[in-house]
Amino acid sequence: MRILVVGGGGREHAIIKKLKENPSVTEIFALPGNGGIAKDATCVDIGAKDIDKITEFAVANAVDYAVVAPDDPLVLGCVDALEAKGIPCFGPRANAAIIEGSKVFSKNLMKKYGIPTAAYEVFTDMDAALTYLETAPIPTVIKADGLALGKGVIIAMTRDEAKDAVRSMMADKVFGKSGDQIVIEEFLTGPEVSVLSFTDGKTVVPMISSMDHKRAGDNDTGLNTGGMGTVAPNPYYTDAIAAECMEKIFLPTIAAMNAEGRTFKGCLYFGLMLTPNGPKVIEYNCRFGDPETQVVLPLLESDLLTVMQATTNGTLAETEVKFANKNACCVIMASKGYPTAYEKGFEMTIPEAIWGNVYVAGASLKEGKLLTNGGRVLGATAIADSLEKAIEGAYDMVKTIHFDNAYYRNDIGAKALKAGRN
């Protein structure tokens, strides 16, 4: 089989490495891929948002199955375009990907179908939003409606911060058209949990839960990033909470999307907060999370391609989806200065012995040398029987990887360890 994977980050590298385990896979194309992915797939210089060229390439190269991984091409209708050419895909069509593409849509969906989430108001007029903030409870959360590279959410601890956030989104257009509408919502408290799930629009199979680390610095200090590391499973996510989430959130979300004529197939990501009043949805993503994928997929014992095809074909209920009863930890190595200004172009050395456990996110290949080419450069993932050993293993790997200006957090998994001991 010839497989096409749209995207070029650590998430896509993790997906590609897992797909390679299937003996029927003869070739994997990554569009655009990156210098690290080039070791595991054929990279093609076509951007993930160039739907026409992606479709043309897939047809010309007789692709048998496509995996559309990032949010932008999903929201733009990449799956729709490929399916129109007879190429089966993993991922939702555009009318279902809106669950991530519009926060206003997803909040209104939850309200309409009684899915637990934070109380909220929607604004299209900046002055009305500013007036509302005069009396709104503080802290509060300001969200740009559309996609914003995971950065369109601001937690405002003061009234002035909240007003500044509104002005930056609606007047200064820091997120472009994504800030034409905003959501102002209740500030929730409690442990956060990421739960990725496979779904064929009827059956939902949650994957191993995980815990992300968004802040750039140790002890959750510094700016928000795309994620500095993850561990799985998340110790806060008990069997009882999982059962409650299935009953009150997961199945109702799939049913709600079906009722709206927007059947969701692919990976639906539930960003949850375990509040004193029960689990609530913070956000939906219409795809695998990054870097959650780098701890969840290595624990998958079933064949990934088989499971993906089952979501496409509507046969997930009859397909085994099994995860190892182990722990995983992924530590992200970034370029110093990320998520703001950073230098790139430094040569990377990754020992061959650990290559199978490394997922490259930002790298280019020049004259046979792997060079840094992004803020988040790579993730190193270790699997072990205990979380403590998994954390230790990930940091042991990180210490053997070298490039100038390398930076990583030293406390990935510390919070989870502490929670697990309580």
TIFI-278917 format. One record per residue (C-alpha): x, y, z; residue in one letter. Coordinates in pm, whole numbers, plus 32768, in hexadecimal, padded with zeros to 4 digits. Example, Ala and Ser with C-alpha at 12.3 -4.5 7.8 and 13.67 -1.06 7.14 Angstrom:
BEGIN
<site east="84CE" north="7E3E" up="830C" fifi="A"/>
<site east="8557" north="7F96" up="82CA" fifi="S"/>
//
This chain:
BEGIN
<site east="8000" north="8000" up="8000" fifi="M"/>
<site east="806A" north="8163" up="7FB4" fifi="R"/>
<site east="8015" north="8250" up="80CF" fifi="I"/>
<site east="8010" north="83CB" up="80CF" fifi="L"/>
<site east="8034" north="848D" up="8216" fifi="V"/>
<site east="7FE7" north="8601" up="820B" fifi="V"/>
<site east="80B5" north="86CF" up="8301" fifi="G"/>
<site east="821A" north="86FF" up="836C" fifi="G"/>
<site east="8245" north="86FB" up="84E8" fifi="G"/>
<site east="828C" north="8612" up="8609" fifi="G"/>
<site east="8125" north="8596" up="8608" fifi="R"/>
<site east="8145" north="852E" up="849B" fifi="E"/>
<site east="8294" north="8486" up="84E1" fifi="H"/>
<site east="81F1" north="83B8" up="85F6" fifi="A"/>
<site east="80D2" north="8356" up="850D" fifi="I"/>
<site east="81C3" north="82F6" up="83F6" fifi="I"/>
<site east="829D" north="821F" up="84D7" fifi="K"/>
<site east="8169" north="8165" up="8550" fifi="K"/>
<site east="80DD" north="8137" up="83F0" fifi="L"/>
<site east="822B" north="80A3" up="8381" fifi="K"/>
<site east="81EF" north="7F7C" up="846A" fifi="E"/>
<site east="80E2" north="7EF7" up="837D" fifi="N"/>
<site east="818A" north="7E06" up="8286" fifi="P"/>
<site east="8096" north="7E62" up="816E" fifi="S"/>
<site east="8118" north="7FCA" up="8169" fifi="V"/>
<site east="8210" north="7FE7" up="804A" fifi="T"/>
<site east="8240" north="8160" up="8040" fifi="E"/>
<site east="81E3" north="828D" up="8114" fifi="I"/>
<site east="81E0" north="83ED" up="8084" fifi="F"/>
<site east="81F0" north="8512" up="8177" fifi="A"/>
<site east="8170" north="8661" up="80F7" fifi="L"/>
<site east="823C" north="872C" up="8149" fifi="P"/>
<site east="82E9" north="865B" up="8259" fifi="G"/>
<site east="8434" north="86D9" up="82E4" fifi="N"/>
<site east="85A5" north="867F" up="82ED" fifi="G"/>
<site east="8572" north="857D" up="8400" fifi="G"/>
<site east="843C" north="84E1" up="8368" fifi="I"/>
<site east="8508" north="84B3" up="8228" fifi="A"/>
<site east="85B3" north="838D" up="82D1" fifi="K"/>
<site east="8465" north="82D6" up="82F0" fifi="D"/>
<site east="839C" north="8352" up="81C5" fifi="A"/>
<site east="83B9" north="83F8" up="8071" fifi="T"/>
<site east="8393" north="856C" up="80AF" fifi="C"/>
<site east="82EF" north="8640" up="7FA0" fifi="V"/>
<site east="8304" north="87BB" up="7FA5" fifi="D"/>
<site east="8190" north="87FF" up="7F9E" fifi="I"/>
<site east="80FC" north="88D1" up="80B7" fifi="G"/>
<site east="7FF6" north="8839" up="819D" fifi="A"/>
<site east="7EFA" north="8947" up="8139" fifi="K"/>
<site east="7F2B" north="8923" up="7FC1" fifi="D"/>
<site east="7DF9" north="8847" up="7F8F" fifi="I"/>
<site east="7E03" north="884B" up="7E12" fifi="D"/>
<site east="7F6E" north="87DB" up="7DFD" fifi="K"/>
<site east="7F3E" north="86D5" up="7F0E" fifi="I"/>
<site east="7E19" north="8642" up="7E4C" fifi="T"/>
<site east="7ED5" north="864C" up="7CFF" fifi="E"/>
<site east="8000" north="859E" up="7D9D" fifi="F"/>
<site east="7F27" north="848F" up="7E3D" fifi="A"/>
<site east="7E7F" north="843F" up="7CF1" fifi="V"/>
<site east="7FC2" north="8449" up="7C26" fifi="A"/>
<site east="8074" north="8362" up="7D1C" fifi="N"/>
<site east="7F57" north="8267" up="7D43" fifi="A"/>
<site east="7F38" north="829E" up="7EBB" fifi="V"/>
<site east="7E62" north="8190" up="7F5E" fifi="D"/>
<site east="7E18" north="8240" up="80A7" fifi="Y"/>
<site east="7E51" north="839E" up="8131" fifi="A"/>
<site east="7E7A" north="841A" up="8297" fifi="V"/>
<site east="7E32" north="858D" up="82BF" fifi="V"/>
<site east="7ECE" north="85E6" up="840D" fifi="A"/>
<site east="7ED1" north="8762" up="8448" fifi="P"/>
<site east="7DA4" north="883E" up="8494" fifi="D"/>
<site east="7DC8" north="8939" up="8376" fifi="D"/>
<site east="7DA6" north="8847" up="8250" fifi="P"/>
<site east="7C89" north="8790" up="8301" fifi="L"/>
<site east="7BC7" north="88D5" up="8333" fifi="V"/>
<site east="7C18" north="893A" up="81CB" fifi="L"/>
<site east="7B7F" north="87F7" up="8143" fifi="G"/>
<site east="7CAD" north="8722" up="80EC" fifi="C"/>
<site east="7BF2" north="85DF" up="813D" fifi="V"/>
<site east="7ACB" north="864E" up="8068" fifi="D"/>
<site east="7BB2" north="8696" up="7F40" fifi="A"/>
<site east="7C6B" north="854A" up="7F5A" fifi="L"/>
<site east="7B2D" north="847F" up="7F85" fifi="E"/>
<site east="7A9B" north="852B" up="7E52" fifi="A"/>
<site east="7BBB" north="848B" up="7D91" fifi="K"/>
<site east="7B70" north="8334" up="7E22" fifi="G"/>
<site east="7C87" north="8334" up="7F27" fifi="I"/>
<site east="7C15" north="82B9" up="807E" fifi="P"/>
<site east="7C8D" north="838E" up="81A3" fifi="C"/>
<site east="7CC1" north="8395" up="8317" fifi="F"/>
<site east="7C36" north="84DB" up="839C" fifi="G"/>
<site east="7AEE" north="859A" up="83A3" fifi="P"/>
<site east="7A53" north="8654" up="827F" fifi="R"/>
<site east="7A49" north="87D0" up="8296" fifi="A"/>
<site east="78E4" north="87DD" up="8319" fifi="N"/>
<site east="7951" north="870A" up="8446" fifi="A"/>
<site east="7AAA" north="87A8" up="8471" fifi="A"/>
<site east="79F0" north="88EA" up="84CB" fifi="I"/>
<site east="79E0" north="885C" up="862D" fifi="I"/>
<site east="7B43" north="88E1" up="864B" fifi="E"/>
<site east="7B36" north="89E4" up="8536" fifi="G"/>
<site east="7A35" north="8AB7" up="85F1" fifi="S"/>
<site east="7A2D" north="8AD6" up="876A" fifi="K"/>
<site east="78DE" north="8B86" up="874B" fifi="V"/>
<site east="7853" north="8A54" up="8695" fifi="F"/>
<site east="78DB" north="895F" up="8797" fifi="S"/>
<site east="7861" north="8A2B" up="88C3" fifi="K"/>
<site east="7706" north="8A50" up="8829" fifi="N"/>
<site east="7702" north="88DA" up="87DC" fifi="L"/>
<site east="774E" north="8883" up="8945" fifi="M"/>
<site east="7648" north="8975" up="89C4" fifi="K"/>
<site east="753D" north="88ED" up="88D7" fifi="K"/>
<site east="757E" north="877F" up="8930" fifi="Y"/>
<site east="75C8" north="87A5" up="8AA4" fifi="G"/>
<site east="7739" north="8744" up="8A95" fifi="I"/>
<site east="77EB" north="87CD" up="8BCB" fifi="P"/>
<site east="78CC" north="88FA" up="8B83" fifi="T"/>
<site east="791B" north="8A50" up="8C13" fifi="A"/>
<site east="780E" north="8B5E" up="8C0C" fifi="A"/>
<site east="7852" north="8C54" up="8AF1" fifi="Y"/>
<site east="77E6" north="8D7C" up="8A1D" fifi="E"/>
<site east="782F" north="8DBA" up="88AA" fifi="V"/>
<site east="7888" north="8F12" up="881F" fifi="F"/>
<site east="78AD" north="8F9E" up="86C1" fifi="T"/>
<site east="78BE" north="9108" up="873B" fifi="D"/>
<site east="79EF" north="917B" up="87FF" fifi="M"/>
<site east="793C" north="928C" up="88C3" fifi="D"/>
<site east="7832" north="9196" up="8936" fifi="A"/>
<site east="7943" north="90A8" up="89AA" fifi="A"/>
<site east="79F7" north="91BD" up="8A69" fifi="L"/>
<site east="78B1" north="9227" up="8B0E" fifi="T"/>
<site east="786B" north="90BE" up="8B74" fifi="Y"/>
<site east="79C5" north="90AA" up="8C15" fifi="L"/>
<site east="7971" north="91CD" up="8CFE" fifi="E"/>
<site east="78A5" north="90DE" up="8DD4" fifi="T"/>
<site east="7913" north="8F82" up="8D62" fifi="A"/>
<site east="79AF" north="8E9A" up="8E67" fifi="P"/>
<site east="7B2C" north="8EAA" up="8E6C" fifi="I"/>
<site east="7C04" north="8DE5" up="8E1B" fifi="P"/>
<site east="7B69" north="8D9F" up="8CC9" fifi="T"/>
<site east="7BCB" north="8CF5" up="8B85" fifi="V"/>
<site east="7BCF" north="8DA5" up="8A31" fifi="I"/>
<site east="7BCF" north="8CCB" up="88F8" fifi="K"/>
<site east="7BEE" north="8D28" up="8789" fifi="A"/>
<site east="7AE3" north="8C70" up="86C4" fifi="D"/>
<site east="7BBD" north="8BD9" up="85B4" fifi="G"/>
<site east="7D05" north="8B1D" up="8599" fifi="L"/>
<site east="7E31" north="8BD4" up="862B" fifi="A"/>
<site east="7F4B" north="8AD2" up="863C" fifi="L"/>
<site east="7EDC" north="8A73" up="879B" fifi="G"/>
<site east="7F20" north="8BD5" up="8816" fifi="K"/>
<site east="7DC7" north="8C73" up="87FB" fifi="G"/>
<site east="7D6D" north="8C45" up="896A" fifi="V"/>
<site east="7DC8" north="8D44" up="8A75" fifi="I"/>
<site east="7D89" north="8D0F" up="8BE8" fifi="I"/>
<site east="7D58" north="8E6D" up="8C77" fifi="A"/>
<site east="7D9A" north="8E8F" up="8DEC" fifi="M"/>
<site east="7D2B" north="8FFE" up="8DFC" fifi="T"/>
<site east="7C1F" north="90D1" up="8D55" fifi="R"/>
<site east="7D29" north="919C" up="8C9E" fifi="D"/>
<site east="7DCF" north="9060" up="8C18" fifi="E"/>
<site east="7C7C" north="8FE8" up="8B9A" fifi="A"/>
<site east="7C38" north="9132" up="8AE7" fifi="K"/>
<site east="7D95" north="9132" up="8A4E" fifi="D"/>
<site east="7D58" north="8FD0" up="89CF" fifi="A"/>
<site east="7C10" north="9037" up="892C" fifi="V"/>
<site east="7CB0" north="9165" up="8885" fifi="R"/>
<site east="7DD7" north="9099" up="8806" fifi="S"/>
<site east="7CEE" north="8F98" up="8768" fifi="M"/>
<site east="7BD9" north="9077" up="86E4" fifi="M"/>
<site east="7C87" north="91C2" up="8697" fifi="A"/>
<site east="7DF6" north="9167" up="8661" fifi="D"/>
<site east="7D9A" north="901E" up="85B2" fifi="K"/>
<site east="7EC3" north="8F63" up="8649" fifi="V"/>
<site east="7E19" north="8E20" up="85D9" fifi="F"/>
<site east="7D90" north="8EAF" up="8495" fifi="G"/>
<site east="7C29" north="8E52" up="843E" fifi="K"/>
<site east="7C27" north="8D55" up="855C" fifi="S"/>
<site east="7BE7" north="8E7C" up="8645" fifi="G"/>
<site east="7AB6" north="8F03" up="8588" fifi="D"/>
<site east="79E4" north="8E48" up="8688" fifi="Q"/>
<site east="7A55" north="8DFC" up="87EB" fifi="I"/>
<site east="79DE" north="8D29" up="890C" fifi="V"/>
<site east="79FA" north="8DA9" up="8A70" fifi="I"/>
<site east="79CF" north="8C89" up="8B5F" fifi="E"/>
<site east="79D2" north="8C24" up="8CC8" fifi="E"/>
<site east="7B25" north="8BD5" up="8D63" fifi="F"/>
<site east="7B22" north="8A6A" up="8DD3" fifi="L"/>
<site east="7C0B" north="89C4" up="8ECC" fifi="T"/>
<site east="7C86" north="885F" up="8EF0" fifi="G"/>
<site east="7D7B" north="876D" up="8E4D" fifi="P"/>
<site east="7D83" north="8770" up="8CD0" fifi="E"/>
<site east="7D71" north="862D" up="8C0A" fifi="V"/>
<site east="7D9E" north="85EA" up="8A96" fifi="S"/>
<site east="7CD9" north="84C5" up="8A09" fifi="V"/>
<site east="7D05" north="8471" up="8899" fifi="L"/>
<site east="7C04" north="8385" up="8809" fifi="S"/>
<site east="7BCC" north="82BB" up="86CF" fifi="F"/>
<site east="7A6C" north="82D6" up="8643" fifi="T"/>
<site east="79B6" north="8265" up="850A" fifi="D"/>
<site east="788B" north="8342" up="8554" fifi="G"/>
<site east="77DB" north="822F" up="8618" fifi="K"/>
<site east="78D5" north="818E" up="8704" fifi="T"/>
<site east="79CA" north="8251" up="87DD" fifi="V"/>
<site east="7B0B" north="81AA" up="8854" fifi="V"/>
<site east="7BD0" north="828C" up="8940" fifi="P"/>
<site east="7D49" north="8269" up="8938" fifi="M"/>
<site east="7E2C" north="8275" up="8A68" fifi="I"/>
<site east="7DFE" north="83BE" up="8B24" fifi="S"/>
<site east="7F20" north="84B1" up="8B36" fifi="S"/>
<site east="7F9D" north="85E9" up="8BE7" fifi="M"/>
<site east="8032" north="8706" up="8B1E" fifi="D"/>
<site east="8126" north="8811" up="8B9A" fifi="H"/>
<site east="80DA" north="8955" up="8AE1" fifi="K"/>
<site east="81B6" north="8A56" up="8B90" fifi="R"/>
<site east="8317" north="8A93" up="8B11" fifi="A"/>
<site east="83C1" north="8A89" up="8C66" fifi="G"/>
<site east="83E5" north="899B" up="8D8B" fifi="D"/>
<site east="82CD" north="899D" up="8E8D" fifi="N"/>
<site east="81D8" north="8A1A" up="8D85" fifi="D"/>
<site east="8278" north="8B6F" up="8D61" fifi="T"/>
<site east="82AF" north="8C3E" up="8C28" fifi="G"/>
<site east="81E7" north="8C60" up="8AEA" fifi="L"/>
<site east="80EF" north="8B66" up="8A5E" fifi="N"/>
<site east="8181" north="8A82" up="8951" fifi="T"/>
<site east="8104" north="8972" up="886B" fifi="G"/>
<site east="816C" north="887D" up="897C" fifi="G"/>
<site east="82BA" north="8835" up="8A27" fifi="M"/>
<site east="8276" north="86CB" up="8A80" fifi="G"/>
<site east="8172" north="85C9" up="8ADC" fifi="T"/>
<site east="813C" north="8497" up="8BB2" fifi="V"/>
<site east="8040" north="837D" up="8B93" fifi="A"/>
<site east="7F68" north="8308" up="8C32" fifi="P"/>
<site east="7EF0" north="8436" up="8CF8" fifi="N"/>
<site east="7ED5" north="83CF" up="8E68" fifi="P"/>
<site east="7DAC" north="84B7" up="8EA4" fifi="Y"/>
<site east="7CDD" north="83FF" up="8D9E" fifi="Y"/>
<site east="7C4E" north="82DB" up="8E64" fifi="T"/>
<site east="7B70" north="81C2" up="8DE1" fifi="D"/>
<site east="7A44" north="8267" up="8E88" fifi="A"/>
<site east="7A8B" north="83B6" up="8DE0" fifi="I"/>
<site east="7AC2" north="8306" up="8C93" fifi="A"/>
<site east="796A" north="8261" up="8CAF" fifi="A"/>
<site east="78CA" north="83B0" up="8D04" fifi="E"/>
<site east="7973" north="8457" up="8BDA" fifi="C"/>
<site east="78FC" north="8344" up="8AEE" fifi="M"/>
<site east="7795" north="836C" up="8B66" fifi="E"/>
<site east="7783" north="84E8" up="8B83" fifi="K"/>
<site east="7880" north="8569" up="8A86" fifi="I"/>
<site east="790D" north="8473" up="8984" fifi="F"/>
<site east="77D4" north="83C1" up="890A" fifi="L"/>
<site east="76F8" north="84FB" up="8922" fifi="P"/>
<site east="77F4" north="85BB" up="884C" fifi="T"/>
<site east="77ED" north="84B4" up="8738" fifi="I"/>
<site east="766F" north="84A9" up="874B" fifi="A"/>
<site east="765E" north="8627" up="873E" fifi="A"/>
<site east="7739" north="8636" up="8608" fifi="M"/>
<site east="7664" north="852B" up="8560" fifi="N"/>
<site east="7526" north="85EA" up="85BA" fifi="A"/>
<site east="75BB" north="8720" up="8516" fifi="E"/>
<site east="7609" north="865F" up="83D8" fifi="G"/>
<site east="777F" north="8678" up="841E" fifi="R"/>
<site east="77E9" north="850F" up="845C" fifi="T"/>
<site east="7948" north="850C" up="84E9" fifi="F"/>
<site east="7A40" north="83FF" up="847D" fifi="K"/>
<site east="7BAF" north="83F7" up="84E0" fifi="G"/>
<site east="7C54" north="8469" up="8622" fifi="C"/>
<site east="7B84" north="8545" up="8706" fifi="L"/>
<site east="7C4F" north="85E2" up="881C" fifi="Y"/>
<site east="7BA5" north="863D" up="8962" fifi="F"/>
<site east="7C56" north="8745" up="8A35" fifi="G"/>
<site east="7BBA" north="8717" up="8B8C" fifi="L"/>
<site east="7BC9" north="87BE" up="8CDE" fifi="M"/>
<site east="7B6F" north="86EF" up="8E0E" fifi="L"/>
<site east="7AB7" north="87FD" up="8ED4" fifi="T"/>
<site east="7A1F" north="87DB" up="9030" fifi="P"/>
<site east="78D3" north="87C0" up="8F74" fifi="N"/>
<site east="7944" north="86A5" up="8E95" fifi="G"/>
<site east="79FE" north="868B" up="8D48" fifi="P"/>
<site east="79C4" north="87A7" up="8C4F" fifi="K"/>
<site east="7A37" north="87E0" up="8AEA" fifi="V"/>
<site east="7B38" north="88F7" up="8AC2" fifi="I"/>
<site east="7B67" north="88B9" up="894F" fifi="E"/>
<site east="7B3B" north="87C5" up="8833" fifi="Y"/>
<site east="7C46" north="8782" up="872D" fifi="N"/>
<site east="7BEF" north="86D8" up="85E4" fifi="C"/>
<site east="7D3A" north="8618" up="85D8" fifi="R"/>
<site east="7E54" north="8577" up="869D" fifi="F"/>
<site east="7EEA" north="8663" up="87A0" fifi="G"/>
<site east="8055" north="86CA" up="8793" fifi="D"/>
<site east="811C" north="865F" up="885E" fifi="P"/>
<site east="8018" north="8573" up="88F9" fifi="E"/>
<site east="8035" north="8491" up="87C9" fifi="T"/>
<site east="81A2" north="8451" up="881F" fifi="Q"/>
<site east="8141" north="839F" up="8964" fifi="V"/>
<site east="7FF4" north="8308" up="88FD" fifi="V"/>
<site east="804E" north="825B" up="87B5" fifi="L"/>
<site east="818B" north="81B1" up="8839" fifi="P"/>
<site east="80A5" north="8102" up="8935" fifi="L"/>
<site east="7FBA" north="8083" up="8823" fifi="L"/>
<site east="7FE7" north="7F0C" up="87F7" fifi="E"/>
<site east="7EE2" north="7EE5" up="86E3" fifi="S"/>
<site east="7F38" north="7F37" up="857B" fifi="D"/>
<site east="7F00" north="80AC" up="8540" fifi="L"/>
<site east="7EAB" north="8091" up="83CE" fifi="L"/>
<site east="7DA3" north="7F87" up="8414" fifi="T"/>
<site east="7D04" north="8063" up="8520" fifi="V"/>
<site east="7D0E" north="8197" up="8440" fifi="M"/>
<site east="7C6A" north="80DA" up="8322" fifi="Q"/>
<site east="7B5B" north="8064" up="8413" fifi="A"/>
<site east="7B03" north="81CF" up="8462" fifi="T"/>
<site east="7AE5" north="8212" up="82ED" fifi="T"/>
<site east="7A19" north="80D8" up="82A5" fifi="N"/>
<site east="7934" north="80ED" up="83D3" fifi="G"/>
<site east="79B0" north="7FA4" up="8467" fifi="T"/>
<site east="7A56" north="8022" up="85A6" fifi="L"/>
<site east="796C" north="7F58" up="8687" fifi="A"/>
<site east="79F8" north="7E15" up="85F2" fifi="E"/>
<site east="7B66" north="7E84" up="85FC" fifi="T"/>
<site east="7C54" north="7E42" up="871B" fifi="E"/>
<site east="7CF5" north="7F7B" up="87AD" fifi="V"/>
<site east="7DE9" north="7F11" up="88BA" fifi="K"/>
<site east="7EE1" north="7FE1" up="8980" fifi="F"/>
<site east="8006" north="7F67" up="8A52" fifi="A"/>
<site east="7FD8" north="7F75" up="8BCA" fifi="N"/>
<site east="810E" north="804D" up="8BEC" fifi="K"/>
<site east="8176" north="81B8" up="8C1C" fifi="N"/>
<site east="820D" north="82A9" up="8B20" fifi="A"/>
<site east="82C1" north="83F5" up="8B3D" fifi="C"/>
<site east="831E" north="84E2" up="8A23" fifi="C"/>
<site east="840F" north="8603" up="8A5D" fifi="V"/>
<site east="8413" north="8712" up="8952" fifi="I"/>
<site east="8560" north="87AD" up="88F3" fifi="M"/>
<site east="8531" north="8910" up="8873" fifi="A"/>
<site east="8608" north="8A2E" up="87F7" fifi="S"/>
<site east="8664" north="8B29" up="8906" fifi="K"/>
<site east="8579" north="8C53" up="88EC" fifi="G"/>
<site east="8449" north="8B87" up="887D" fifi="Y"/>
<site east="8325" north="8BDD" up="886E" fifi="P"/>
<site east="839A" north="8D3A" up="8808" fifi="T"/>
<site east="84E1" north="8D80" up="874F" fifi="A"/>
<site east="85E0" north="8C6B" up="871A" fifi="Y"/>
<site east="86FF" north="8C12" up="8633" fifi="E"/>
<site east="8701" north="8AE5" up="854B" fifi="K"/>
<site east="87EE" north="8A2D" up="8464" fifi="G"/>
<site east="88B9" north="8976" up="856F" fifi="F"/>
<site east="892C" north="8814" up="8526" fifi="E"/>
<site east="8882" north="8704" up="85F1" fifi="M"/>
<site east="8915" north="85B8" up="865F" fifi="T"/>
<site east="8825" north="84A4" up="86C4" fifi="I"/>
<site east="88B7" north="834F" up="8720" fifi="P"/>
<site east="883E" north="823E" up="8633" fifi="E"/>
<site east="87F0" north="815E" up="875F" fifi="A"/>
<site east="86D5" north="8245" up="87CF" fifi="I"/>
<site east="8654" north="82B1" up="8678" fifi="W"/>
<site east="851A" north="81DA" up="869C" fifi="G"/>
<site east="84B9" north="82A3" up="87D0" fifi="N"/>
<site east="84F7" north="83FE" up="873E" fifi="V"/>
<site east="83ED" north="84CA" up="8688" fifi="Y"/>
<site east="8476" north="85EE" up="85C2" fifi="V"/>
<site east="83A0" north="8728" up="85AB" fifi="A"/>
<site east="847F" north="8840" up="8528" fifi="G"/>
<site east="85A7" north="87D7" up="8451" fifi="A"/>
<site east="862F" north="87FB" up="82F2" fifi="S"/>
<site east="871E" north="8719" up="8236" fifi="L"/>
<site east="8844" north="87BE" up="8184" fifi="K"/>
<site east="8966" north="86FF" up="80E9" fifi="E"/>
<site east="8913" north="85D3" up="81C2" fifi="G"/>
<site east="8911" north="869D" up="8304" fifi="K"/>
<site east="87E0" north="86C6" up="83E2" fifi="L"/>
<site east="87B6" north="8835" up="8443" fifi="L"/>
<site east="86C8" north="88DB" up="8539" fifi="T"/>
<site east="85AD" north="898C" up="8483" fifi="N"/>
<site east="84A4" north="89DF" up="8585" fifi="G"/>
<site east="844E" north="8A42" up="86E9" fifi="G"/>
<site east="83F0" north="88E6" up="875A" fifi="R"/>
<site east="8503" north="880F" up="86C4" fifi="V"/>
<site east="84B7" north="86AC" up="8736" fifi="L"/>
<site east="8423" north="85CE" up="8841" fifi="G"/>
<site east="84C4" north="84A2" up="88EA" fifi="A"/>
<site east="83D4" north="839B" up="8972" fifi="T"/>
<site east="841B" north="8283" up="8A66" fifi="A"/>
<site east="8331" north="8168" up="8ACC" fifi="I"/>
<site east="834F" north="80AF" up="8C17" fifi="A"/>
<site east="8286" north="7FEB" up="8D16" fifi="D"/>
<site east="8282" north="8117" up="8E00" fifi="S"/>
<site east="825D" north="828A" up="8DBD" fifi="L"/>
<site east="839A" north="82CB" up="8E83" fifi="E"/>
<site east="8464" north="81E8" up="8D9C" fifi="K"/>
<site east="83C3" north="827C" up="8C64" fifi="A"/>
<site east="8424" north="83DC" up="8CD1" fifi="I"/>
<site east="8583" north="8369" up="8D24" fifi="E"/>
<site east="85A1" north="82BE" up="8BD0" fifi="G"/>
<site east="852C" north="83F0" up="8B0E" fifi="A"/>
<site east="8627" north="84D3" up="8BBB" fifi="Y"/>
<site east="873C" north="83D4" up="8B86" fifi="D"/>
<site east="86F4" north="83E7" up="8A0F" fifi="M"/>
<site east="86E3" north="8562" up="8A0A" fifi="V"/>
<site east="883F" north="8574" up="8AA4" fifi="K"/>
<site east="88CF" north="84B4" up="897A" fifi="T"/>
<site east="8836" north="859D" up="8872" fifi="I"/>
<site east="88FA" north="86D6" up="881A" fifi="H"/>
<site east="88C6" north="881F" up="8763" fifi="F"/>
<site east="8927" north="8985" up="87B5" fifi="D"/>
<site east="8829" north="8A54" up="887A" fifi="N"/>
<site east="876C" north="891C" up="88E7" fifi="A"/>
<site east="866E" north="8954" up="89F9" fifi="Y"/>
<site east="857E" north="8871" up="8AB6" fifi="Y"/>
<site east="84B9" north="886C" up="8BF7" fifi="R"/>
<site east="8548" north="87A0" up="8D15" fifi="N"/>
<site east="83FF" north="874C" up="8DBF" fifi="D"/>
<site east="832D" north="8695" up="8CBB" fifi="I"/>
<site east="825A" north="8598" up="8D78" fifi="G"/>
<site east="82AA" north="8621" up="8ED3" fifi="A"/>
<site east="8143" north="868E" up="8F10" fifi="K"/>
<site east="80C0" north="853D" up="8E9B" fifi="A"/>
<site east="81B3" north="8485" up="8F7F" fifi="L"/>
<site east="8140" north="8552" up="90A6" fifi="K"/>
<site east="7FD0" north="8514" up="9053" fifi="A"/>
<site east="800F" north="83A0" up="9032" fifi="G"/>
<site east="80A5" north="838F" up="918D" fifi="R"/>
<site east="7F83" north="8443" up="9239" fifi="N"/>
//
